[in-house]
Amino acid sequence: MTKLPEGNYLFVHYGYGPDHQPQLSLLPNAGDRFTHFEPRDQTFTLAFDKTQRYCNGWHDLATAESFPCPDAAELPDQYDQCRHCQQKTGFNPAFYNAVSVSEQQQARNAQPHLLYLAHFAPGVVKVGITWEGRGIRRLLDQGARSALILKVYPNADIARTYEARAAKLPGIAETLQLRHKHQHLKRPYDATAGAQELTTARDRLIREINLVPDDNQPLHLDSYFLGNNSLHPHDLVDISKNDTVSGNCLGMIGSILVIDQNDLQYSFPIGKLTGYRCTLSYDTAKNEAEPHQASLF
């Protein structure tokens, strides 16, 4: 577990490290390299300053390495990369709708890609594709509670063809907004029922889009998010409007930190705060929240 020095940092990225441990990428100062903070099972306070947003830097698709913005560029709130870093990265997740595709992405798209189904809550199934080299990290980044890798295709274009066909079917989504993922965390989750929904959806794809899947079983992902900790969905307190989060971190589900403080669990969607400066300390402060009433069910 990495315990960073207290101080001021630029928060640039949330994700899951090589061992799939929840991880926050922070930049101490312009000109430094990124450092990584593993929040789970640590007690801390993160206070964000939202007066100015900064570029998150660029990613080398060939080496899978990330680098700080060389210009430390200031940005409007709605952007997370400056034009220079965007061009150096050359990645567009909706490449299939783009007028042109960068050389970097053409090289990435030519590599094997996974077609998967992700399950977030009862009745909530999403289809997607990801570069095979990322493995399950794309699923973890999205906060899928369970998943099924359907097939490995030789390139992104073929995988996208099947993704588009699957997304046209009723009950299978192509996108899922963060606010909906956040709401779904307050619903009890049954991994066995989730696995059954995934296999039922796979069987539909076999019948309706002529999918020939690989022989894979559903994966339950909560242990990557929470380790040995447990989520109490009925009593989860939403503090998404706050700029500060404090307490003992139970884990991170997708981009949402789960924090325990005084026997209450709080959910804090940290992913929407990339590009803002923050102060890390190991003292605690009271989490401000709307009056909370425990569920009767």
Secondary structure, DSSP 8 states (H G I E B T S, - for coil): -----SEEEEEEEEEE-TT--EEEEEESSTTS--EEE--TT-EEEEEEE-S-EE---EEETTTTEEE--TT--EE-TT-SS-HHHHHHH---TTGGG-S---HHHHHHHTS-EEEEEEEEETTEEEEEEEEGGGTTHHHHHHT-SEEEEEEEESSHHHHHHHHHHHHTSTTEES---HHHHHHHTTS---HHHHHHHHHHHHHHHHHHS-----S---EE-HHHHHTT----GGG-EE-TT-SEEEEEEEEEETTEEEEEETTEEEEEEGGGGTTSEEEEESS------S-------
